[in-house]
Every structure is written in C-alpha cells, then in structure tokens.
Amino acid sequence: MRITKRTNIAMRVLMFCAANPDRLVTKAEIAQCCNASENHLAQIINQLAQLGYLYTQRGRNGGLQLAHAPRQIVIGEVFRKLESPVPLAECFADVDNTCPLTACCRLRQALVRAAEAFYETLDPVTLDGLICDNIALFDILTAQSCSRARQRPLASPALVK
C-alpha cells in the first residue's frame, strides 16, 4: 500500500505541531523544516483543521497548533480520514473504473481486507507515540524554528485538551 503525499505531509505537520506544543507555529516554518511547499501545506492544514486536528488562528500573530493532546490523536484514524477519498485501485473508483472484472473479481475483496489490516495496525499508534522520547525528531522539528516565532503569544491553553 502506498500513502499519498498529502497524508505524508499531514503527518509531518502534526508531528511538527506536537514537537512545538507551547506556541503557534507557522506554515512557513513547517514548509522549511519539513521540505514542503507552502501552497500544498495550506491545503493540508485547512483539511486537518476541518477534521478537527488543528486549531488555526489568522492574522499577524496567527499560526496553528494541535487541537487535541498528541495522545488523543490516533494515527489509524488520521490515515483513514485522509486516504479514504483516494481509490485503492481502479476498481474502487466510482467514475474512472474501466475494469471489466469488477463485478466478479475476488482481488477487490482481498484488497479491502488488506487495507483494513493496514489501518488496524496503525490504530494503537498515537501522535504521542511517534514523538515521545524521540530526541532526534525533536532536534529536526525544533532546530529550524526562528527566534521570532518563539516570541509569539501562545494560543489559549484551553484549546489543547
């Protein structure tokens, strides 16, 4: 199974926010640190906010942060929500399916079971499990944060549950 670039970058965003919990982070910081374009990030950040994973604040002192504690963010759930619109194979597509075997193909059911097994493997994993005690990750995700960003006002602590 191959993960979309969108989900890969979304995980980078979530890990970056989790590694910088005491402040709002910016899209520019994430783009620089996580090797992603700001335009692509904007779309992903918007989707993560709509799904309830991120709190965003617009304006001069704006930025983003996790909307929940890292231990409450289940990676299997994140992957399901981000990957579900993408057909696993052509036969899963509603519009572009040209496969003549779709009605009788047993491979499709095997792929459904394989995908579910993949997500179930990720269900016990939380964002906290990905970042906790991962010093090398923290070195990467916090080293490139600019000093000006560290001086930004924090969002309300009540937002991070």
C-alpha positions in Angstrom: 0.0 0.0 0.0 1.3 3.4 -0.9 0.4 6.5 1.2 -0.4 9.7 -0.7 1.9 12.7 -0.5 -1.0 14.6 1.2 -1.1 12.1 4.1 2.7 12.0 4.4 2.9 15.8 4.7 -0.1 15.9 7.0 1.8 13.6 9.4 4.8 16.0 9.2 2.5 18.9 10.1 1.0 17.0 13.1 4.5 15.9 14.3 5.8 19.5 13.9 3.0 20.9 16.0 3.4 18.2 18.6 7.1 18.9 18.9 6.3 22.6 19.4 3.4 22.5 21.8 3.9 25.7 23.7 3.3 28.1 20.8 1.6 28.7 17.5 3.7 27.6 14.6 3.6 29.0 11.1 3.1 27.4 7.7 6.5 28.9 6.6 8.3 27.2 9.5 6.7 23.9 8.7 7.5 24.3 4.9 11.1 25.0 5.6 11.6 22.2 8.2 9.5 19.5 6.5 10.5 20.2 2.9 7.1 21.0 1.6 5.6 23.8 -0.5 3.6 26.4 1.4 0.8 26.2 -1.2 0.4 22.5 -0.7 0.7 22.9 3.1 -2.1 25.5 3.1 -4.5 22.9 1.6 -3.4 20.2 4.0 -3.5 22.5 7.1 -7.0 23.5 6.0 -8.1 19.9 5.8 -6.6 19.0 9.1 -8.3 22.0 10.7 -11.7 20.9 9.2 -11.2 17.4 10.5 -10.6 18.8 14.0 -6.9 18.0 14.4 -5.6 21.6 14.2 -6.5 24.9 15.7 -5.7 27.8 13.4 -5.5 31.5 14.0 -5.3 34.0 11.3 -3.6 37.4 11.3 -0.3 38.9 12.1 0.2 36.8 15.2 -1.5 33.8 13.7 -0.4 30.2 13.2 -1.5 26.8 14.1 -1.3 24.2 16.8 -2.8 20.8 17.7 -6.5 21.0 18.7 -6.0 17.9 20.9 -3.3 16.4 23.0 -0.9 14.2 21.0 -2.0 11.1 23.0 -5.6 11.7 21.7 -4.7 11.7 18.0 -4.9 8.1 16.7 -2.8 7.6 13.6 -5.1 5.0 12.1 -8.0 7.4 12.3 -5.9 10.2 10.6 -4.9 7.9 7.8 -8.5 6.6 7.2 -9.8 10.2 7.0 -7.1 11.4 4.7 -6.8 8.3 2.5 -10.5 7.3 2.2 -11.2 9.6 -0.7 -8.4 8.1 -2.8 -9.4 4.8 -4.5 -7.1 1.9 -3.6 -7.2 0.6 -7.1 -9.0 1.5 -10.3 -11.9 -0.8 -9.4 -12.6 1.2 -6.3 -13.2 4.4 -8.3 -16.8 5.4 -8.9 -16.1 7.5 -12.1 -12.9 6.2 -13.8 -13.4 2.5 -13.4 -12.9 0.7 -16.7 -12.1 -2.7 -15.4 -14.4 -5.3 -16.8 -13.7 -7.7 -13.9 -15.1 -5.5 -11.1 -18.3 -7.4 -10.6 -16.7 -10.8 -10.1 -13.1 -10.0 -9.0 -12.0 -11.5 -5.7 -8.9 -9.4 -5.6 -11.0 -6.4 -4.7 -12.3 -8.0 -1.5 -8.7 -9.1 -0.6 -7.6 -5.5 -1.1 -10.3 -4.2 1.1 -9.2 -6.7 3.9 -5.5 -5.7 3.3 -6.3 -2.0 3.6 -8.3 -2.5 6.8 -5.5 -4.6 8.3 -3.1 -1.8 7.4 -5.3 0.8 9.3 -5.8 -1.6 12.2 -2.1 -1.8 12.6 -2.0 2.0 12.9 -4.9 2.2 15.4 -2.8 1.6 18.5 -0.3 4.3 17.4 -0.9 7.8 18.7 0.8 11.0 17.7 2.4 11.0 21.2 3.8 7.5 20.5 5.6 8.9 17.4 7.2 11.9 19.1 7.6 10.9 22.8 11.3 10.5 23.7 12.2 10.8 20.1 15.1 13.3 20.6 16.4 13.0 17.0 12.9 14.0 15.8 12.7 17.0 18.2 16.2 18.1 17.1 14.9 18.3 13.5 11.5 19.8 14.2 12.6 22.4 16.7 16.1 23.4 15.5 14.9 25.4 12.5 12.3 27.4 14.3 13.2 31.0 14.1 13.7 33.0 17.3 11.0 35.5 16.3 8.4 32.7 16.2 9.4 31.6 19.7 8.4 35.1 20.9 4.9 34.8 19.5 2.0 34.8 22.0 0.5 31.4 22.9 -3.0 30.4 22.0 -5.4 29.7 24.8 -4.2 26.6 26.7 -7.8 25.6 26.9 -7.7 24.8 23.2 -5.2 22.0 23.7 -7.0 19.3 25.6 
